[in-house]
Amino acid sequence: MAPLLFVMALISCEKKIEEKLTLGFKINDRTLVLEGMTYDPVEENFYFGIFNKKKIIKVAGDGQFSDFIQEGQDNVTAITGINIDQSGHLWFCGSDKGDGRPTLFQYHLETGKLIHKFKDESGRARMFNDLTILPNKVIYITDSFQPAIYRLDSDSGSLQFVTNSDFVKSANGITSSPDGKYVFVSTSNGFARIETLTDSVTRVTYEAYRIAGIDGLYYYDNSLIGIQNVYFPATVVRYYLNEEKSSVIDAEVLVAD
């Protein structure tokens, strides 16, 4: 019944979707394959990882863009998740051409200069996909191929393995609550929730909705915004959480393409 409910939701929201969807800006280069994205509220610029060009571009509100890091700079061979912290640093998941290992890259947002490369010294990591940054500057990272969750402690400066629980199977998008108490992960089985104080992992329950194929994931006002691009039609869906943030209690299709 869940797939049918999903299709009916799309049909019932069709008019609402058309009213909400507007063009923000257009990047006039059809050769670019955009992957991760983030926004700098200070300078009001967007940043996009270009998967096929192995670089990051900075985009102004009118769509004008320039290279933030150039193709192959600093041995970057892949770019997936990307984010900006409150200290003016841009972070992204990728891999290092030098040793081929999954890498978390840290750059200075103002200068575009590399600050550091963080790697799993145990050698277990296989593919860093996405990241979320907590208020205390701790970073959680998904490894989609292992699958697993890693954490970068800003004090120790080392990547630490958190979990490879069945709840994080095919871990992909990741986001966190504003207070940093919870991290949410999109998986092949819906959403997982990590309590950051203990790193305990639980499944976010849902009764009436089929949740699958979520790539990008964002937290907004006690809800999760999921970008679904695996099944047709591609959708952006808002999943409303209960007060305990342990269950999905409602959903709204924001965009369908």
C-alpha positions in Angstrom: 0.0 0.0 0.0 2.9 2.4 0.7 3.9 2.9 -3.0 0.2 3.6 -3.9 0.0 6.2 -1.1 3.2 7.8 -2.5 1.8 8.1 -6.0 -1.5 9.5 -4.7 0.4 12.1 -2.7 2.2 13.2 -5.9 -1.1 13.6 -7.8 -2.9 15.4 -4.9 0.0 17.9 -4.5 0.5 18.6 -8.3 -1.1 22.2 -8.1 0.8 23.0 -4.9 4.1 21.9 -6.5 3.7 24.1 -9.5 3.1 27.1 -7.3 6.2 26.4 -5.2 8.8 25.6 -7.9 10.7 28.6 -9.2 14.0 29.0 -11.0 16.7 30.3 -8.6 19.5 30.8 -11.2 20.9 29.0 -14.2 24.5 27.9 -14.7 25.3 28.3 -18.4 27.6 25.3 -18.8 26.0 22.1 -19.8 29.2 20.1 -19.4 29.2 20.4 -15.6 27.9 17.5 -13.6 26.8 19.0 -10.3 27.0 16.8 -7.2 27.2 18.3 -3.7 26.2 21.9 -2.9 26.3 24.3 0.0 25.6 28.0 0.7 27.6 30.7 2.3 25.2 33.1 4.0 27.9 35.7 4.7 29.0 36.3 1.1 25.7 34.9 -0.3 27.4 32.5 -2.7 26.6 28.9 -3.6 29.3 26.3 -3.9 28.9 23.2 -6.1 31.2 20.1 -6.4 31.6 19.2 -10.1 31.9 15.5 -10.2 33.2 15.1 -13.8 35.6 18.0 -13.6 37.0 17.2 -10.1 36.7 20.8 -9.0 34.4 23.2 -7.0 32.8 26.3 -8.5 31.5 29.4 -6.6 28.2 30.7 -8.0 26.7 34.1 -7.4 23.0 34.8 -7.1 22.8 35.8 -10.8 24.4 32.5 -11.9 27.8 33.9 -12.7 30.4 31.4 -11.6 34.2 30.9 -11.1 36.5 28.1 -9.9 36.9 27.9 -6.2 39.4 25.0 -6.6 40.6 24.1 -10.1 40.3 20.7 -11.8 42.6 18.2 -10.1 44.0 20.8 -7.6 45.6 19.2 -4.6 45.2 15.7 -6.0 41.4 15.9 -5.7 40.0 13.0 -7.8 36.3 13.0 -6.7 33.9 15.4 -4.9 30.7 14.3 -3.3 29.2 16.0 -0.1 30.2 19.6 0.6 29.5 21.9 3.5 30.7 25.2 5.2 31.3 25.7 8.9 30.9 28.8 11.0 34.7 29.4 11.0 34.9 30.1 7.3 36.1 26.7 6.2 34.7 24.7 3.3 34.7 20.9 3.7 34.0 18.2 1.2 34.2 14.4 0.9 36.3 13.0 -2.0 39.3 10.9 -2.7 43.0 11.7 -3.0 44.8 10.9 -6.3 48.0 10.4 -4.4 47.0 7.2 -2.6 43.4 6.7 -3.9 42.0 6.8 -0.3 38.7 8.3 0.8 39.5 11.8 2.1 37.8 14.6 4.0 39.2 17.9 2.6 39.3 21.2 4.5 39.8 24.5 2.6 39.9 28.2 3.7 36.8 29.8 2.2 38.3 33.2 1.7 41.6 32.2 0.1 40.7 28.8 -1.5 43.8 27.3 0.0 44.0 23.7 1.3 44.2 23.5 5.1 44.2 19.8 5.7 43.3 16.3 4.4 41.8 13.9 6.9 41.8 10.1 6.3 40.9 6.9 8.1 44.2 5.7 9.3 42.8 2.2 9.9 42.3 1.8 6.2 38.7 0.5 6.6 37.0 3.5 4.8 35.9 2.9 1.3 33.9 5.8 0.0 33.1 9.1 1.9 29.8 10.4 0.6 28.4 13.2 2.6 28.9 15.2 5.8 27.2 17.3 8.4 28.8 19.8 10.8 27.6 20.1 14.4 27.6 23.4 16.4 30.6 22.1 18.4 32.5 21.6 15.0 32.4 17.8 15.2 31.8 16.4 11.7 29.9 13.2 10.9 30.5 11.4 7.6 28.8 8.7 5.7 30.7 5.9 4.0 28.3 4.4 1.5 30.3 1.4 0.4 31.3 -0.1 3.7 28.7 1.1 4.9 29.6 3.0 8.0 29.6 6.4 9.8 32.8 8.2 10.8 33.3 11.2 13.0 36.0 13.9 13.0 36.6 15.4 16.4 37.9 18.9 16.0 40.0 18.6 19.2 41.8 15.5 18.3 41.9 16.1 14.6 41.5 12.4 13.8 38.8 10.5 12.0 37.1 7.9 14.2 34.8 5.0 13.3 31.4 5.4 14.8 29.2 2.5 13.6 28.4 0.0 10.8 25.0 -0.9 12.2 22.5 -2.5 9.9 20.5 0.7 10.4 23.0 2.6 8.2 23.0 0.2 5.3 23.8 2.2 2.1 24.3 5.4 4.1 24.1 8.4 1.9 22.7 11.8 2.8 23.3 13.1 6.3 22.1 16.1 8.4 21.8 17.1 12.1 19.5 18.9 14.4 20.4 22.6 15.2 21.3 21.7 18.8 23.7 18.9 17.6 21.9 16.3 19.7 20.9 14.1 16.8 22.4 13.2 13.4 20.1 11.8 10.7 21.2 9.5 7.9 19.3 8.5 4.7 19.8 4.7 4.1 18.3 2.0 1.9 15.9 1.3 4.8 14.7 4.9 5.4 16.2 7.1 8.0 18.6 6.3 10.9 19.1 8.5 13.9 22.4 8.8 15.8 22.3 10.3 19.3 25.6 12.2 19.4 26.1 12.0 23.2 26.3 8.2 23.1 26.6 7.4 19.3 23.7 5.0 19.7 21.9 4.3 16.4 18.2 3.7 16.0 15.8 3.5 13.1 13.4 6.5 12.5 10.1 4.7 12.3 7.3 5.4 9.8 4.1 3.7 9.2 2.3 5.2 6.2 5.2 6.2 4.0 7.7 4.4 1.8 11.1 6.2 2.3 13.8 5.1 -0.2 16.2 6.6 -2.7 17.0 9.7 -0.6 20.3 11.3 -1.6 20.6 14.9 -0.3 19.2 15.3 3.2 18.5 18.5 5.2 17.0 19.3 8.6 14.5 22.1 8.8 12.1 23.0 11.6 11.6 19.5 13.1 11.4 17.9 9.7 13.7 16.2 7.2 13.9 17.5 3.6 14.9 14.6 1.3 16.1 14.7 -2.3 14.9 11.5 -4.0 16.5 10.9 -7.4 16.5 7.1 -7.7 12.8 6.4 -8.6 10.6 8.2 -11.2 9.5 10.9 -10.7 12.4 12.6 -8.9 11.0 14.4 -5.9 11.8 16.7 -3.0 9.8 15.6 0.0 9.4 17.0 3.5 9.1 14.4 6.3 7.7 15.8 9.5 9.0 14.4 12.8 7.4 13.8 16.1 8.5 15.8 19.1 11.0 13.1 20.1 12.5 13.1 16.6 12.1 9.4 16.5 9.3 8.9 14.0 7.9 10.4 10.7 4.3 11.4 11.3 3.5 13.2 8.0 5.0 13.9 4.6 4.6 16.6 1.9 5.8 16.5 -1.7 7.4 19.9 -2.4 8.7 19.2 -5.9 8.2 16.5 -8.4 10.0 16.3 -11.8 
